[in-house]
């Protein structure tokens, strides 16, 4: 028993040929993505960079708003089917929140001028 503890054998986990092949392909793709990365330079005008970042962020916010709009519509539909007034109220609140989030940029430009 002591002899076995002293050796501390390491056992390899069994991996099929397909698993090994997928691991090699994955490692090669990771290596290509890291070694083949190119440097990205910013635009000359700093204002252009800020505007591009703003457009990207508002695009993400618009996508979240669209998801909430869809979820609100589904909630309203389910509440009409099950005759549940609390679910209907939550659906309308989610729908209203989705509309506000979807049109956040337009609302901001109306307020800011």
C-alpha positions in Angstrom: 0.0 0.0 0.0 2.8 2.4 0.9 4.6 1.6 -2.3 1.5 2.7 -4.3 1.2 6.0 -2.4 4.9 6.7 -3.0 4.7 6.3 -6.8 1.6 8.5 -7.1 0.6 7.2 -10.5 -1.0 9.6 -12.9 -3.7 8.1 -15.0 -4.8 9.6 -18.3 -8.5 10.1 -18.9 -9.6 8.1 -21.9 -10.3 10.2 -25.0 -11.6 8.9 -28.3 -9.9 9.7 -31.6 -12.7 12.1 -32.5 -12.2 13.9 -29.2 -8.5 14.2 -29.8 -9.1 15.5 -33.3 -11.6 18.1 -32.0 -9.1 19.2 -29.4 -6.3 19.6 -32.0 -8.7 21.6 -34.2 -9.8 23.8 -31.3 -6.1 24.4 -30.2 -5.2 25.3 -33.8 -8.1 27.8 -34.1 -7.2 29.4 -30.8 -3.6 29.7 -31.9 -4.6 31.2 -35.3 -6.9 33.8 -33.6 -4.3 34.9 -31.1 -1.2 34.8 -33.3 -2.9 36.2 -36.4 -4.5 39.2 -34.6 -4.0 42.5 -36.3 -3.7 45.9 -34.7 -6.7 48.1 -35.0 -6.1 51.8 -35.2 -8.7 54.4 -34.0 -10.0 57.1 -36.3 -8.1 60.4 -36.5 -11.0 62.4 -35.1 -11.7 61.7 -31.4 -15.3 62.9 -31.9 -15.9 60.2 -34.5 -14.7 57.5 -32.0 -17.1 58.8 -29.4 -20.0 58.9 -31.9 -19.2 55.3 -33.0 -19.2 54.1 -29.4 -22.4 55.9 -28.7 -24.1 54.3 -31.7 -22.9 50.9 -30.6 -24.1 51.3 -27.1 -27.5 52.6 -28.2 -27.7 49.7 -30.6 -27.3 47.3 -27.7 -29.9 49.2 -25.7 -32.3 49.0 -28.6 -31.8 45.2 -28.9 -32.6 44.8 -25.1 -35.7 47.0 -25.6 -36.9 44.8 -28.5 -36.5 41.7 -26.4 -38.5 43.4 -23.6 -41.2 44.4 -26.2 -41.5 40.8 -27.4 -41.6 39.5 -23.8 -44.3 42.0 -22.9 -46.4 41.0 -25.9 -46.1 37.3 -25.0 -47.1 38.1 -21.4 -50.2 40.0 -22.5 -51.2 37.2 -24.8 -50.8 34.6 -22.1 -52.7 36.7 -19.6 -55.6 37.1 -22.1 -55.7 33.3 -22.5 -55.6 32.6 -18.7 -57.7 35.6 -17.6 -55.1 36.7 -15.1 -55.3 40.5 -14.4 -52.0 40.7 -12.5 -50.1 39.1 -15.4 -51.8 41.4 -17.8 -50.7 44.4 -15.8 -47.1 43.1 -15.7 -47.3 42.5 -19.4 -48.4 46.1 -20.1 -45.7 47.4 -17.8 -43.1 45.3 -19.6 -44.4 46.5 -23.0 -44.2 50.1 -21.9 -40.7 49.7 -20.5 -39.6 48.0 -23.8 -41.0 50.9 -25.8 -39.2 53.4 -23.6 -35.9 51.4 -23.8 -36.2 50.8 -27.6 -36.6 54.5 -28.3 -34.2 55.8 -25.6 -31.9 57.5 -28.2 -34.8 59.4 -29.8 -36.1 60.3 -26.3 -32.7 61.6 -25.4 -32.4 63.7 -28.5 -35.9 65.2 -27.9 -34.9 66.1 -24.3 -31.4 67.4 -25.1 -32.4 69.1 -28.3 
